[in-house]
Amino acid sequence: MEKSVKARLEDTFNDLSKDELKRFKNKLCDRKKDQGIRKGTIEKVTDAIDLADLMVNTFTSTGAVAVTVEILELIGCNEQAAELKESTGHGLPVAQSSGDVVDSKAGQGLKVGFALSDDWHTKLQVIRCSQESQNKILTENGQEIYEIKNKSVRIRLALLINNIDFEDKAMTRRGADRDEDSMEWLLKELGYQVVKHKNLSAKEMEKAVKDFAQRQEHAFSDSTFVVIMSHGKRDAILGVRYNASSNPSDTFLTDKIYHCLNTENCPGLRDKPKVILIQACRGGEHGHVWASDSEPDDSMAVEGDDYVHKEKDFISLMSCTPDTKSYRHVQNGTFYVQNLVDVIMNHAHEDHIEELFRKVIRRFESADLMGHFRQMPCKDRGSMPRLFYLFPGL
């Protein structure tokens, strides 16, 4: 059962030290705007349960969260404030689509992202690439572009795994169903048949990826997408049976995705673009963004036509940098998926995949996108020697 606002407030207050709780009560008493609480009433509060009751009874469930966050930030408990906003879905802005940050003039503070209504798929569409535009791109870039098979003969497959309901009910990913709808719609718009799985353990995820890699249709394809959405750790995706204390081993290493789809294990996708999209936390830090790009290993030289690269033609976009959190609105889904869908929808007709990813990353550079929250998607393990254009509609 989903926790109530009161229960989440209790959790927050239990996380405060005695000194922090005292300062919280003092600020609550001193609060001038809107409703205030008398000192005598606050003095009767003895524990987190009493304080949560008082907040909800005074400000209602919705107002109690806003007031609690306000006071927590005033007394310097920013981490607790962020956790409360994340767990209740309060304070996460959902901006309307109004172009890319890269297209705006400096200093305008353009807000980006977009909110999906219940009938969003009837109002939005991927901008189609015209034959003229495709011919121009092909003429300008020539051999630098991956071959795109004719629409009449190709078969494109995409794998979509979404873990929402975990055995540990506290780990339920509210809003993740919206991400699933968004990604499935986008992939179909781009011409991919979607192989979809839901609520898998680590072993089931590995089997799903292995089975997908063996699909015969890849021989008639020109590319593929693999999308996995769940909770995660730095280098792993959590299965639905994961429990930090009783079952910490239910984790699927992201390295196995590349292993299953490499040239040796998936010959049908040899020399074809393989796009990996992962929406999952990679740690517990709040917005400590860092990236470390290592130098490529040049020690292995490939000689002769009888040898091929074991891992090639991959590109991935992770929802966040190592050790940090990835944020999800409890109604509208993750900021990563919302912006990824919006960028591809509006720019795939003119940009190759790396430029599309850059535009997604660029959006998260704006402080207006997520308020006090910080998240930075990052490209990882890229091995594409050529440019991959989706040419939607063609």
N, C-alpha and C positions, 0 to 999 in steps of 0.2 A: 504493500500500500504506500502511495506517495506521501511523504512527510508533509504535515500542515505547516503554515507560516509560523504558528506558535512554537511548534517543535523545532523548527530551524532557528528561531530566535533563541530558544533554550540552549541549543548547541553552541550558538555564537557566544552567549553570555558565559557558558561554562568554559569557553576557551580563554576568557579574560582572567588576568591575575586579580588578586584582591585590590591592589592599587588601581588598576585599570577600571575595575568595576566601580570603585569609589568615585573616580573621576567622571565615569559615565553618568552616575547618579547626580553628581554635582552639576554637570552640564545640562542634564535633563531638567533639573530644577531651575537653572538660570535661563533656560530657553525662553526667549521673548516673543518670537513670532508664532502665529497660530495658537494652538492650545498649549498650555503649560501644565505642569503637575506640581502640586503643593509639596513643600518640604516635608510636612507631616505625613503625607501619603507615602512618599518615597522612603521615609525612615522605617516604615512598616515592612518594606521588602527585605526578606532575609536570604533569598537564594535566586538562582536563575529562573526557576519555575514561576516564582512570584513576579519577577521583573517582566518575564514574557507575558504573563497574564495582564499585568498593568499596561504594557505597551499596546496590546491588542484591544483591550477594553477602552483605552483612551483614544487611540488613533485609528481603530479598525485594522484589519489584517494588512490591507494595502498601505495605509499610512504608516503603520508601525515599522515596516521595513524601511521606508524612505527616511523616517526620523532616526531610526537606529543607525543607518548608514551615515547619515549626516553627522551624528554625534561621534561615531567611531572614527571618522576621518578628522574631526576636530581634535580628538585626544591622541591622534597619531596611530590608531590601530587600523592602518590601511589594509593589511592583509586580511583581517577578519571582515572588514567592510567589503572587500572584493569577493571573498568566499560567500558571503551572504547574498550579494547581488547575483553571483553566478548560480547559486543553488535555488534562488527564488525567481530568477528571470527579470528582476528589477534592475533598472539602471543601465541595461544594455541597449544602446541606441540602435534603431533600425532605420538607416537613412534611405532616402529615395534616390533612385538612379538618376544621375545628372552628368554623365560623362566621366572621363578618366582624369585623375589628378595630373597625368602627364600632359593633358590637353588644356589645363587651366592656366590662367595667368598667375604669376607669383604674387603671393599676398592675399589671394582671394579666399583661401581656406575652404575650398570646395569640399563638400561632404560627398562621400561615395558609398557604394553598397546598394542593395535594394531589398525591399520587403516583398515576400510572396503572399498574395492573397489566396483564398481558397480556389479561385478560378483563374489563377495566374497563367496557366498553360494555354488558355483560350485567348489571351491578350498578347502574349509575347511570342516572338519567333526568331529563329536564327536568320541573320541576314544572309541571303544567298549570294554566292559568287557568280558573276556573269561569265559567259564564255570569253568575252572580250578581256575581262580582267585576268582570267586564268592564262590566256594566251600571252598577255603582256608579262605576267610573272614568269612564265616558262621561257619566254624569249630573253628576258633580262638575266635569269639565273642559270638557265641551261642545265648542265650536268650536276649542279649543286643541289638539285631537288630530288627527293625520293620519288620513285615512280608511283603514280596513282592509277590503279586499274580502272578500266571502263566500268561504269555503273551497271551496265547490262550483264556483265559476266562475273563481277566480284561478289564475294560473300564476306562481310566484315562481322567479326564477333567481338563483344566486350564482356568482361567479367565484372559483376557488381556484388560485393559482399557488404552487408550492413548488420552490425550487431547492436541491437537496441535493448532487448530484455535479458538481463543477467540473472543468474541464480541469486546473487546478492542484490536484492531489490534496491538498495541504496545506490547502485551503479547504473540504474535505468537511464538511458540517454534520451531524455525528453527533447522533442523537436527533431530527432534524427530521422523520423519518418518523412519529414519535409525534405531533408537532404536526399533521401532515397528517391522520392518523386522527382526532384530537380535533376539529379544525375541521370536517372533512367530516361527522362524526357529529352535531355540534351544529347545523350548517346544515340537515341533513336533518330533525333533530328539530323545527326551527323552521319546517319546511314549504317549504324551498327545494330546487329541483333544482340539483345542483352541477355546474358546468362546470369540469372539472379539467385542469390542465396541470402538467407537471413538467420541471425542468431546461431552462429556456429562456434564450436569449441576450437581450440588450436589445431587439433588433429583433423577436424572436419574442414578447417580453412586450408590446411596443407593439401588435403585430398581434393578439394574443390579446385585449387590452382593447378595441381598435377593433372586432373581430368581435363581441365580447360586447355592445358598445353598440348594435350593429345588429340584435340578435336581436329578432324580431317578437313574441316572448312578452311583452316588457316592456309592451306595450299592455294586457295582461291582468293585469299585476302591480300590487302596491301599494307595492313597495319592492325594494331589492336590497342585497346585500353583495358587496364586493370584498376578497378576502384575498390578500395577497402576502407570502411569506416567503422571505428570502434573506439574503446579506450586503448591506451597504449603506454609503453615505456620507451626509453631512448631508442632501442633497436628492435623492438618487438611490438606486436599487436596482441591485445588481450582477448582470449576466448570467453564465451559467456559463462563458463564454469569457474572462471578465475576468482580466487579469494586470497587476499594477502596473507592470511593466517593458515587457512586449511587447504588451499589448493593454489599455491603461487606458481606452479609449473605450467598452468594452462596459458602459455604464451606462444605465439607464432612469430618466429624471427623473420624480419623483413628480407633478410638475405636469401631466404628460401624462395621468394618470389622470382628473383633474378635467376636463381639456380634452375627453377622449373622451366623458365621461359628462354633460357640461353640456347645457343646454336646446337649444342649437343643434345639437349633434352626436348627441344621444340623446333625441329628442322623446318616445319611448315612456315615459321616466322623468320627464317634466316634472311638477313639483309632488309628486314622490314621494321618500321618504327614500332616500338613498344612503349606506350605511355603509362606510367605508374602514378596513380593519384592516391595518397594516403591521408585520411583525416583521422588523426589520433594525437593525443598528448604524447610528448616524448620526455616527460619529466614533470616536476611539480613546481618549478619556479614561476613567479609571476613576472613575465615580460623581461627577463634578463636575456637580452638578445645577443647572440654571438654566432659567428660562423668561422670555420677554419677550413680553408681549401688547401688540401695537400697537393704536392707536385705529382703529376702523372708518372707512373712507373714505365720508364723507357728501356728497362733491362731486357725485355723479351722482344726480339726482332722476328718478324714474320717473313719467311723467305719462301718463294715458290707459290704456285697456284694450288698446291695440294693441301695447304693449310688455311684455316679460317680462324677468326677471332672467336674465342669461346663465348665472350660476353660483349655484344656490340648492339648498337641501334636502340639503346635504352635512353629514356629521359623520365625523370620523376619530379613531382612537385609535392613536397611534404607540407603539411598544414602549419608547421612551426619549426623553429630551430631546435637543436638538441637541448635537452634538459628543461624545456619550457612547456607551458600549457597551451592548449588550443581551445578557444572559447566557442560556446554554443548557446544560442538563444533558445529558451525552452519552448517557444512556439514557432519561431521562424527558421530554426536550424542554425548551422554553423556559419560564421562569417566567411570562412574559407570557401565553402561550397557556394554560398550566395554570390560571392564576388567572382569565383571561378566561372560559374555558369554565365554571369552577366558579361564578363570580358569575352569569353568564347562566342557567346551569342551575338555580340556586337562587332567583333573584330576578326573572327576566323576567316571571313571572306577576303581579308587583305593581309593578314599577318601569319607567319609561320609559328610553330608551337613554342619555340623558345621566347619569341617576342610576346606571345600571349601570356606566358608565365611571368615574364618581366613586368607586364602591365598589372598582373594580379599582385605581385610583390610590391610594386610601386604604390598601389592603393593602401597597403597596410603601413606605409611610411607616414601617412597622414594621421595626425593626432586626433582629428575630428571623427575618424571612422568608428572608434571603439571607446571614446571617452577616456577613463582612467585605465582601461585594460590595454595590454600590449601583447602583440602577437606578430611574428614575422615568418610567413611561409618561405621555404627555401628549396631551390633545385638541388637534386642529389644524384650522384652516380650517373651523370650524363655521359653517353658514349655514342652520340649521333654525329657522324661525319658529314651528314648532309642536312638540308632544310626540309622540314615536314610541314607541308601545307594541307589543310583539311579540305579546302575547296568545297564548302557546304553547298549542296544542291546539285553538284556535278558528279 
